[in-house]
Amino acid sequence: MADKISDSNAPVSDRLHPRVFRVVVGLVLCLIASVWGFFGSGHTALALMIVSLFIFIAVMIPYILWRIHRRDPRERPQEPPDWREWREHDFAAQTGALSGTAAAAELLLPLAAVAFGMAIFALVHYVAVEA
C-alpha cells in the first residue's frame, strides 16, 4: 500500500504514537476475551490457557523492553507529539516512508480483523450451543 508522502521537508519519525500501543493492547484484550468465548468442558480450558499465555507473552515482551529502554540514563525522556501532529507527519517504515495514518492503519487492521473475527466466531458458537 503506497501512500503519498506529504512533504520532503516534513519530519520523519520511526516511533509509533503511544495511542497506537494502547489500541493494540485493547485489541489483544478483545482477542483474549473472544478466545475464552469458546470455553467448554474437557481439554478446551487447557488449550485456552495456553493460547492466552502466548498472547500475554507477545504483549508483555515489548512492554518490558519499553520499560527497560525508558530507564536508560542516556536517553532523554521525550514528550510524545500530539496525535494530530503525529498522524500528519511521515513514518519511516522498512518499505519506505508513509503517513502516520497509513502506518497506524497497516499495524492495527490485521490485529483488529483477528480480534473482531474471533469475537464473531465466539458469538456464533455461543448462539449455536445455546440454541
VEXDOTOR-306819 format. One record per atom (N, C-alpha, C, CB): x, y, z; residue in one letter; atom name; chain; residue number from 1. Coordinates in steps of 0.05 Angstrom, whole numbers, plus 5000, padded with zeros to 4 digits. Each point is the difference from the previous one (the first is absolute). Glycine has a CB too. Example, Ala and Ser with C-alpha at 12.3 -4.5 7.8 and 13.67 -1.06 7.14 Angstrom:
# VEXDOTOR-306819
x	y	z	rest	atom	kette	nr
5264	4886	5156	a	N	A	1
4982	5024	5000	a	CA	A	1
5018	5024	5000	a	C	A	1
4962	4977	5025	a	CB	A	1
5031	5044	4961	s	N	A	2
5016	5024	5001	s	CA	A	2
4985	5022	5014	s	C	A	2
5024	4987	4957	s	CB	A	2
This chain:
# VEXDOTOR-306819
x	y	z	rest	atom	kette	nr
5017	4977	5000	m	N	A	1
4983	5023	5000	m	CA	A	1
5018	5024	5000	m	C	A	1
4963	4976	5024	m	CB	A	1
5039	5037	4953	a	N	A	2
5017	5023	4998	a	CA	A	2
4983	5025	5007	a	C	A	2
5029	4978	4965	a	CB	A	2
4982	5038	5053	d	N	A	3
4986	5024	5008	d	CA	A	3
5016	5024	4992	d	C	A	3
4978	4976	5038	d	CB	A	3
5009	5045	4954	k	N	A	4
5014	5024	4991	k	CA	A	4
5014	5013	5024	k	C	A	4
4967	5007	4963	k	CB	A	4
5058	4999	5033	i	N	A	5
5016	5014	5021	i	CA	A	5
4993	5029	4998	i	C	A	5
5038	4966	4999	i	CB	A	5
4956	5047	5023	s	N	A	6
4989	5026	5000	s	CA	A	6
5020	5022	4991	s	C	A	6
4970	4985	5036	s	CB	A	6
5053	5017	4977	d	N	A	7
5019	5021	4994	d	CA	A	7
5028	4989	5006	d	C	A	7
4967	5036	5011	d	CB	A	7
5052	4970	4971	s	N	A	8
5027	4989	5004	s	CA	A	8
5014	5013	5023	s	C	A	8
5002	4991	4952	s	CB	A	8
4989	5033	5057	n	N	A	9
5012	5013	5022	n	CA	A	9
4987	4993	5027	n	C	A	9
5013	5037	4969	n	CB	A	9
4965	4949	5030	a	N	A	10
4986	4992	5024	a	CA	A	10
5016	4981	5017	a	C	A	10
4956	5007	4977	a	CB	A	10
5043	4994	5049	p	N	A	11
5015	4982	5017	p	CA	A	11
4990	4971	4996	p	C	A	11
5009	5037	5033	p	CB	A	11
5010	4945	4967	v	N	A	12
4994	4971	4998	v	CA	A	12
5006	4987	5026	v	C	A	12
5010	5000	4950	v	CB	A	12
4971	4985	5061	s	N	A	13
5003	4986	5025	s	CA	A	13
5000	4970	4996	s	C	A	13
4978	5039	5024	s	CB	A	13
5037	4947	4993	d	N	A	14
4999	4971	4999	d	CA	A	14
4988	4989	5025	d	C	A	14
5040	5000	4971	d	CB	A	14
4947	5016	5045	r	N	A	15
4987	4992	5025	r	CA	A	15
4970	5003	4997	r	C	A	15
5040	5013	5027	r	CB	A	15
4946	4966	4983	l	N	A	16
4971	5001	5000	l	CA	A	16
4990	5018	5023	l	C	A	16
4998	4954	4979	l	CB	A	16
4979	5057	5017	h	N	A	17
4988	5016	5021	h	CA	A	17
4990	4982	5022	h	C	A	17
4986	5035	4966	h	CB	A	17
5015	4974	5060	p	N	A	18
4990	4983	5022	p	CA	A	18
4971	4992	4997	p	C	A	18
5033	5023	5029	p	CB	A	18
4951	4993	4958	r	N	A	19
4972	4994	4996	r	CA	A	19
4997	4974	4983	r	C	A	19
4988	5049	5004	r	CB	A	19
5030	4947	4977	v	N	A	20
4999	4976	4983	v	CA	A	20
5006	4975	5018	v	C	A	20
5015	5026	4959	v	CB	A	20
5004	4976	5059	f	N	A	21
5005	4978	5018	f	CA	A	21
4977	4994	5018	f	C	A	21
5048	5012	4999	f	CB	A	21
4938	5008	5010	r	N	A	22
4976	4996	5017	r	CA	A	22
4978	4985	4985	r	C	A	22
5011	5042	5026	r	CB	A	22
4986	4965	4948	v	N	A	23
4980	4987	4984	v	CA	A	23
5008	4970	4996	v	C	A	23
4989	5044	4976	v	CB	A	23
5037	4951	5020	v	N	A	24
5009	4973	4997	v	CA	A	24
4994	4983	5025	v	C	A	24
5037	5016	4969	v	CB	A	24
4968	4996	5054	v	N	A	25
4994	4985	5025	v	CA	A	25
4970	4995	5003	v	C	A	25
5041	5021	5022	v	CB	A	25
4943	4999	4970	g	N	A	26
4971	4996	5001	g	CA	A	26
4991	4978	4981	g	C	A	26
4995	5048	5012	g	CB	A	26
5016	4951	4964	l	N	A	27
4993	4979	4981	l	CA	A	27
5009	4973	5010	l	C	A	27
5003	5033	4963	l	CB	A	27
5020	4966	5050	v	N	A	28
5010	4974	5011	v	CA	A	28
4981	4990	5022	v	C	A	28
5048	5013	4988	v	CB	A	28
4943	5006	5029	l	N	A	29
4981	4992	5021	l	CA	A	29
4974	4990	4988	l	C	A	29
5021	5034	5032	l	CB	A	29
4970	4979	4947	c	N	A	30
4976	4991	4986	c	CA	A	30
5004	4972	4988	c	C	A	30
4988	5048	4989	c	CB	A	30
5036	4947	5000	l	N	A	31
5006	4974	4989	l	CA	A	31
5000	4978	5022	l	C	A	31
5027	5022	4964	l	CB	A	31
4985	4985	5059	i	N	A	32
5000	4980	5022	i	CA	A	32
4972	4995	5010	i	C	A	32
5046	5015	5013	i	CB	A	32
4938	5005	4990	a	N	A	33
4972	4996	5009	a	CA	A	33
4984	4984	4979	a	C	A	33
5002	5044	5026	a	CB	A	33
5004	4961	4949	s	N	A	34
4986	4985	4979	s	CA	A	34
5008	4970	4999	s	C	A	34
4997	5042	4973	s	CB	A	34
5029	4953	5032	v	N	A	35
5009	4972	5001	v	CA	A	35
4987	4986	5023	v	C	A	35
5044	5013	4979	v	CB	A	35
4953	5001	5044	w	N	A	36
4988	4987	5022	w	CA	A	36
4970	4996	4996	w	C	A	36
5034	5020	5029	w	CB	A	36
4954	4991	4950	g	N	A	37
4972	4995	4993	g	CA	A	37
4996	4971	4991	g	C	A	37
4995	5047	4988	g	CB	A	37
5026	4939	5006	f	N	A	38
4998	4972	4992	f	CA	A	38
5003	4981	5023	f	C	A	38
5018	5012	4956	f	CB	A	38
4982	4998	5069	f	N	A	39
5005	4984	5023	f	CA	A	39
4979	4978	5002	f	C	A	39
5021	5039	5024	f	CB	A	39
4988	4937	4980	g	N	A	40
4982	4977	5002	g	CA	A	40
5011	4980	5020	g	C	A	40
4984	5007	4953	g	CB	A	40
5008	4969	5044	s	N	A	41
5010	4979	5019	s	CA	A	41
5023	4985	4987	s	C	A	41
4954	4996	5020	s	CB	A	41
5059	4988	4996	g	N	A	42
5022	4984	4989	g	CA	A	42
5026	5015	4999	g	C	A	42
4967	4974	4974	g	CB	A	42
5047	5021	5004	h	N	A	43
5027	5012	4997	h	CA	A	43
4999	5028	4988	h	C	A	43
5018	4954	4994	h	CB	A	43
4959	5057	5002	t	N	A	44
4998	5026	4989	t	CA	A	44
5012	5021	5018	t	C	A	44
4958	4986	4977	t	CB	A	44
5038	5012	5049	a	N	A	45
5011	5019	5019	a	CA	A	45
5030	5001	4999	a	C	A	45
4961	4993	5030	a	CB	A	45
5052	4984	4967	l	N	A	46
5029	4999	4999	l	CA	A	46
5010	5014	4974	l	C	A	46
5000	4958	5027	l	CB	A	46
4987	5037	4951	a	N	A	47
5007	5012	4975	a	CA	A	47
4996	5031	5001	a	C	A	47
4988	4958	4975	a	CB	A	47
4990	5050	5037	l	N	A	48
4995	5029	5003	l	CA	A	48
5020	5013	5018	l	C	A	48
4952	4992	4992	l	CB	A	48
5057	4995	5029	m	N	A	49
5020	5011	5018	m	CA	A	49
5027	5003	4984	m	C	A	49
4978	4979	5040	m	CB	A	49
5029	5002	4944	i	N	A	50
5025	5002	4985	i	CA	A	50
4998	5022	4979	i	C	A	50
5008	4951	5007	i	CB	A	50
4970	5052	4979	v	N	A	51
4997	5021	4981	v	CA	A	51
5001	5027	5014	v	C	A	51
4972	4970	4970	v	CB	A	51
5015	5033	5052	s	N	A	52
5000	5025	5016	s	CA	A	52
5028	5006	5009	s	C	A	52
4953	4992	5014	s	CB	A	52
5062	4988	4995	l	N	A	53
5027	5004	5009	l	CA	A	53
5018	5010	4977	l	C	A	53
4994	4964	5035	l	CB	A	53
5003	5024	4941	f	N	A	54
5016	5009	4977	f	CA	A	54
4994	5029	4993	f	C	A	54
5001	4953	4983	f	CB	A	54
4973	5054	5017	i	N	A	55
4992	5028	4994	i	CA	A	55
5011	5019	5021	i	C	A	55
4958	4983	4977	i	CB	A	55
5040	5009	5048	f	N	A	56
5010	5016	5022	f	CA	A	56
5030	5005	4997	f	C	A	56
4964	4982	5030	f	CB	A	56
5051	4997	4964	i	N	A	57
5029	5002	4996	i	CA	A	57
5006	5018	4976	i	C	A	57
5007	4955	5020	i	CB	A	57
4978	5043	4959	a	N	A	58
5005	5016	4976	a	CA	A	58
4996	5030	5006	a	C	A	58
4986	4962	4971	a	CB	A	58
4997	5045	5048	v	N	A	59
4995	5027	5008	v	CA	A	59
5021	5009	5021	v	C	A	59
4951	4995	4989	v	CB	A	59
5056	4988	5029	m	N	A	60
5017	5008	5022	m	CA	A	60
5029	5004	4992	m	C	A	60
4969	4975	5030	m	CB	A	60
5041	5010	4951	i	N	A	61
5028	5003	4992	i	CA	A	61
5006	5028	4990	i	C	A	61
5002	4951	4989	i	CB	A	61
4982	5059	4992	p	N	A	62
5005	5028	4992	p	CA	A	62
4996	5020	5022	p	C	A	62
4986	4987	4954	p	CB	A	62
4995	5008	5064	y	N	A	63
4995	5018	5022	y	CA	A	63
5024	5001	5019	y	C	A	63
4951	4991	4996	y	CB	A	63
5060	4986	5011	i	N	A	64
5023	4999	5017	i	CA	A	64
5024	5013	4987	i	C	A	64
4983	4957	5021	i	CB	A	64
5021	5038	4954	l	N	A	65
5022	5013	4986	l	CA	A	65
4997	5030	4999	l	C	A	65
5006	4959	4972	l	CB	A	65
4970	5051	5025	w	N	A	66
4995	5028	5001	w	CA	A	66
5006	5012	5027	w	C	A	66
4964	4994	4965	w	CB	A	66
5028	4992	5056	r	N	A	67
5006	5009	5028	r	CA	A	67
5030	5001	5005	r	C	A	67
4956	4981	5015	r	CB	A	67
5059	4999	4975	i	N	A	68
5029	5000	5003	i	CA	A	68
5012	5024	4985	i	C	A	68
5000	4950	5006	i	CB	A	68
4990	5054	4970	h	N	A	69
5010	5022	4984	h	CA	A	69
4995	5027	5013	h	C	A	69
4993	4973	4959	h	CB	A	69
4984	5030	5053	r	N	A	70
4993	5025	5014	r	CA	A	70
5019	5007	5022	r	C	A	70
4953	4992	4988	r	CB	A	70
5058	4988	5025	r	N	A	71
5018	5005	5023	r	CA	A	71
5028	5005	4992	r	C	A	71
4970	4971	5027	r	CB	A	71
5036	5027	4947	d	N	A	72
5027	5005	4991	d	CA	A	72
5008	5029	5005	d	C	A	72
4995	4964	4964	d	CB	A	72
5026	5041	5051	p	N	A	73
5007	5028	5007	p	CA	A	73
5011	5015	4976	p	C	A	73
5010	4985	5046	p	CB	A	73
4998	5002	4933	r	N	A	74
5011	5014	4976	r	CA	A	74
4977	5012	4984	r	C	A	74
5039	4969	4999	r	CB	A	74
4938	5020	5004	e	N	A	75
4977	5010	4985	e	CA	A	75
4986	5022	5015	e	C	A	75
4994	4955	4978	e	CB	A	75
5001	5067	5009	r	N	A	76
4984	5021	5012	r	CA	A	76
4971	4994	4997	r	C	A	76
5036	5034	4991	r	CB	A	76
4948	4969	5030	p	N	A	77
4971	4995	4996	p	CA	A	77
4989	5021	4981	p	C	A	77
4997	4979	5046	p	CB	A	77
4988	5012	4934	q	N	A	78
4988	5018	4981	q	CA	A	78
4970	4999	5003	q	C	A	78
5038	4993	4968	q	CB	A	78
4951	5030	5030	e	N	A	79
4971	5003	5001	e	CA	A	79
4989	4990	4973	e	C	A	79
5002	5040	5033	e	CB	A	79
4979	4941	4968	p	N	A	80
4990	4990	4974	p	CA	A	80
4986	5023	4985	p	C	A	80
4994	4954	5019	p	CB	A	80
5007	5046	4955	p	N	A	81
4987	5021	4984	p	CA	A	81
4970	4998	5002	p	C	A	81
5039	5002	4969	p	CB	A	81
4948	5019	5025	d	N	A	82
4971	5000	4999	d	CA	A	82
4990	4980	4979	d	C	A	82
4999	5049	5014	d	CB	A	82
4978	4938	4991	w	N	A	83
4990	4979	4983	w	CA	A	83
4996	5011	4971	w	C	A	83
4978	4978	5040	w	CB	A	83
5010	5045	4958	r	N	A	84
4995	5011	4973	r	CA	A	84
5026	5006	4986	r	C	A	84
4957	5019	5016	r	CB	A	84
5062	4992	4999	e	N	A	85
5027	5006	4988	e	CA	A	85
5014	4974	4991	e	C	A	85
5003	5041	5029	e	CB	A	85
4996	4938	4988	w	N	A	86
5013	4975	4992	w	CA	A	86
4987	4988	4976	w	C	A	86
5012	4992	5048	w	CB	A	86
4961	5009	4950	r	N	A	87
4986	4989	4978	r	CA	A	87
5007	5012	4973	r	C	A	87
4963	4990	5031	r	CB	A	87
5042	5036	4970	e	N	A	88
5005	5015	4975	e	CA	A	88
5029	4997	4991	e	C	A	88
4964	5031	5013	e	CB	A	88
5054	4964	5004	h	N	A	89
5028	4997	4992	h	CA	A	89
5006	4972	4989	h	C	A	89
5013	5034	5035	h	CB	A	89
5010	4964	4953	d	N	A	90
5008	4975	4988	d	CA	A	90
5011	4980	5020	d	C	A	90
5009	5024	4957	d	CB	A	90
4986	4951	5038	f	N	A	91
5010	4978	5017	f	CA	A	91
5020	4984	4984	f	C	A	91
4957	4999	5027	f	CB	A	91
5066	4996	4984	a	N	A	92
5021	4985	4985	a	CA	A	92
4996	4970	5005	a	C	A	92
5033	5039	5004	a	CB	A	92
4958	4947	4975	a	N	A	93
4996	4971	5002	a	CA	A	93
5023	4987	4984	a	C	A	93
4949	5004	5005	a	CB	A	93
5053	4970	4997	q	N	A	94
5021	4986	4985	q	CA	A	94
4996	5002	4970	q	C	A	94
5006	4969	5038	q	CB	A	94
4969	5033	4953	t	N	A	95
4994	5002	4972	t	CA	A	95
5001	5028	4989	t	C	A	95
4972	4960	5005	t	CB	A	95
5032	5060	5012	g	N	A	96
5001	5028	4992	g	CA	A	96
4982	5017	5018	g	C	A	96
5009	4986	4953	g	CB	A	96
4992	5039	5042	a	N	A	97
4985	5019	5017	a	CA	A	97
4970	5000	4991	a	C	A	97
5041	5028	5007	a	CB	A	97
4942	4973	5013	l	N	A	98
4971	5003	4995	l	CA	A	98
4989	5017	5022	l	C	A	98
4998	4955	4976	l	CB	A	98
4977	5054	5021	s	N	A	99
4988	5017	5019	s	CA	A	99
4995	4985	5026	s	C	A	99
4979	5027	4963	s	CB	A	99
5019	4988	5059	g	N	A	100
4995	4988	5026	g	CA	A	100
4973	4985	5001	g	C	A	100
5028	5036	5021	g	CB	A	100
4952	4976	4965	t	N	A	101
4974	4987	4999	t	CA	A	101
5002	4973	4986	t	C	A	101
4978	5045	4999	t	CB	A	101
5037	4954	4979	a	N	A	102
5002	4974	4985	a	CA	A	102
5016	4980	5017	a	C	A	102
4998	5025	4956	a	CB	A	102
5023	4984	5058	a	N	A	103
5016	4982	5017	a	CA	A	103
4983	4988	5022	a	C	A	103
5041	5027	4990	a	CB	A	103
4942	4990	5023	a	N	A	104
4983	4990	5021	a	CA	A	104
4979	4980	4989	a	C	A	104
5007	5043	5025	a	CB	A	104
4982	4964	4951	a	N	A	105
4981	4982	4988	a	CA	A	105
5012	4973	4993	a	C	A	105
4975	5040	4982	a	CB	A	105
5049	4961	5006	e	N	A	106
5013	4975	4992	e	CA	A	106
5007	4983	5025	e	C	A	106
5018	5022	4959	e	CB	A	106
4987	4990	5063	l	N	A	107
5006	4985	5024	l	CA	A	107
4975	4989	5014	l	C	A	107
5041	5029	5006	l	CB	A	107
4938	4988	4995	l	N	A	108
4977	4992	5015	l	CA	A	108
4979	4984	4985	l	C	A	108
5007	5041	5025	l	CB	A	108
4991	4961	4949	l	N	A	109
4980	4986	4985	l	CA	A	109
5002	4969	5003	l	C	A	109
4999	5038	4968	l	CB	A	109
5024	4950	5029	p	N	A	110
5001	4971	5003	p	CA	A	110
4992	4990	5028	p	C	A	110
5036	4999	4965	p	CB	A	110
4974	5016	5055	l	N	A	111
4993	4992	5027	l	CA	A	111
4970	5004	5006	l	C	A	111
5047	5012	5014	l	CB	A	111
4942	5010	4976	a	N	A	112
4972	5005	5003	a	CA	A	112
4983	4979	4986	a	C	A	112
5009	5049	5004	a	CB	A	112
5000	4942	4972	a	N	A	113
4985	4980	4985	a	CA	A	113
5000	4973	5016	a	C	A	113
5012	5023	4956	a	CB	A	113
5010	4970	5055	v	N	A	114
5002	4975	5016	v	CA	A	114
4983	5002	5025	v	C	A	114
5046	4991	4982	v	CB	A	114
4956	5032	5033	a	N	A	115
4986	5003	5025	a	CA	A	115
4970	5000	4995	a	C	A	115
5038	5025	5019	a	CB	A	115
4952	4991	4962	f	N	A	116
4972	5002	4996	f	CA	A	116
4989	4975	4986	f	C	A	116
5004	5049	4997	f	CB	A	116
5012	4939	4985	g	N	A	117
4992	4975	4988	g	CA	A	117
4996	4978	5020	g	C	A	117
5024	5013	4959	g	CB	A	117
4995	4985	5060	m	N	A	118
4998	4980	5021	m	CA	A	118
4976	5006	5018	m	C	A	118
5050	4993	4999	m	CB	A	118
4944	5032	5006	a	N	A	119
4976	5007	5016	a	CA	A	119
4975	4991	4985	a	C	A	119
5024	5040	5020	a	CB	A	119
4975	4963	4954	i	N	A	120
4976	4991	4985	i	CA	A	120
4998	4969	5001	i	C	A	120
5004	5040	4970	i	CB	A	120
5019	4946	5027	f	N	A	121
5000	4971	5003	f	CA	A	121
4990	4991	5027	f	C	A	121
5038	4998	4967	f	CB	A	121
4971	5016	5054	a	N	A	122
4992	4993	5027	a	CA	A	122
4970	5005	5004	a	C	A	122
5046	5011	5017	a	CB	A	122
4944	5011	4971	l	N	A	123
4971	5005	5002	l	CA	A	123
4984	4979	4985	l	C	A	123
5010	5049	5004	l	CB	A	123
4999	4943	4973	v	N	A	124
4986	4979	4985	v	CA	A	124
5001	4974	5015	v	C	A	124
5011	5023	4957	v	CB	A	124
5012	4971	5055	h	N	A	125
5003	4975	5016	h	CA	A	125
4981	5001	5024	h	C	A	125
5048	4996	4985	h	CB	A	125
4950	5027	5028	y	N	A	126
4982	5002	5023	y	CA	A	126
4971	4997	4991	y	C	A	126
5032	5031	5022	y	CB	A	126
4960	4981	4956	v	N	A	127
4972	4997	4991	v	CA	A	127
4995	4972	4991	v	C	A	127
5000	5048	4986	v	CB	A	127
5019	4939	5001	a	N	A	128
4995	4972	4991	a	CA	A	128
4998	4981	5023	a	C	A	128
5025	5011	4958	a	CB	A	128
4991	4993	5063	v	N	A	129
5000	4982	5023	v	CA	A	129
4975	5004	5017	v	C	A	129
5049	5000	5000	v	CB	A	129
4943	5025	5003	e	N	A	130
4976	5006	5016	e	CA	A	130
4974	4994	4986	e	C	A	130
5027	5036	5022	e	CB	A	130
4973	4962	4952	a	N	A	131
4975	4996	4985	a	CA	A	131
4992	4971	5001	a	C	A	131
5010	5038	4971	a	CB	A	131
